[in-house]
Amino acid sequence: MTNRRFFITGANSGFGLAIATAASAAGHTVIGTVRSEASRADLAAQLPDIHTTLCDVTDFDRIPAIVEQAEKDHGPVDVLINNAGYGHEGVLEESPIEEMRRQFDVNVFGAVAVAKAFLPRFRQRRRGFIVNVTSMGGMITMPGIGYYCGSKFALQGISEVMRSEMAPFGVHVTTLCPGSFRTDWAGRSMIRTERSIDDYDALFNPIRQSRQEKSGRQLGDPAKLAAAVLTVIESDAPPPQLLLGSDALKFVSERITRLQQEIDEWKAVTISTDG
């Protein structure tokens, strides 16, 4: 495997840490971003061979300078892993719009801002690989995570456009669509809106309880996800999106089947609008 330079956002936990660990072990140069000096020290202790840099992906104006400095210090980046993000859980009616704005700032605007800092560099070099971490929640929906699913659907769509626009320049763009993995997503990293409307108890309380009980015991292994990412990076024809986990395969496949059934059922009405 050719040595490459990785730039990984949110490298101190979850998928970011798993990918940083695997990439470093494989001999790649890894630049990992964190949001605080405490996280920086912790990451350096865990992975002393990687380079760390402070970067809040919502500090949009500073990102180009951070990327420029990273390449000045460590050389041209080959692979961007746009991983930084978090989960919000809450019934739509109960969840303040400010929580939606924060969710989109991090999961969508932050990811796009980092990608945009690399696009001209990759385009001019006529090479590069962008991996945007979305979710199976960017292809299916579940009650109680509307803001999260909305953010991941948005990033999924933007990534498809990005892929089309960058393909002529030899730049690959792939979205990772993981199912449930043993990360902190459903634990300390999740922001939860306080309950306030009893009418939703029967629908939502069992969902929240189940998610909390399963946290840390999910089927997905982050180390295996990281190995899959390294495989994708080496591919000459990487997929536009990659489902990861048997649950993601099941739920997304079921969604596709339902969607086709809906299209077929309403086909006559659909084509009735043509002039």
HELIX and SHEET records of a PDB file:
HELIX    1   1 GLY A   14  ALA A   25  1                                  12    
HELIX    2   2 GLU A   37  GLN A   46  1                                  10    
HELIX    3   3 PHE A   60  ARG A   62  5                                   3    
HELIX    4   4 ILE A   63  HIS A   74  1                                  12    
HELIX    5   5 LEU A   92  GLU A   94  5                                   3    
HELIX    6   6 ILE A   97  PHE A  104  1                                   8    
HELIX    7   7 ASP A  105  GLY A  110  3                                   6    
HELIX    8   8 ALA A  111  ARG A  125  1                                  15    
HELIX    9   9 MET A  136  GLY A  138  5                                   3    
HELIX   10  10 GLY A  146  MET A  166  1                                  21    
HELIX   11  11 ALA A  167  PHE A  169  5                                   3    
HELIX   12  12 ASP A  198  TYR A  200  5                                   3    
HELIX   13  13 ASP A  201  LYS A  214  1                                  14    
HELIX   14  14 PRO A  222  ILE A  233  1                                  12    
HELIX   15  15 SER A  246  GLU A  265  1                                  20    
HELIX   16  16 LYS A  267  ILE A  271  1                                   5    
SHEET    1   A 7 HIS A  51  LEU A  54  0                                        
SHEET    2   A 7 THR A  29  VAL A  34  1                                        
SHEET    3   A 7 ARG A   5  ILE A   8  1                                        
SHEET    4   A 7 VAL A  79  ASN A  82  1                                        
SHEET    5   A 7 GLY A 128  VAL A 133  1                                        
SHEET    6   A 7 VAL A 171  PRO A 178  1                                        
SHEET    7   A 7 GLN A 241  LEU A 244  1                                        
SHEET    1   B 2 HIS A  88  GLU A  89  0                                        
SHEET    2   B 2 ILE A 191  ARG A 192  1                                        
END                                                                             
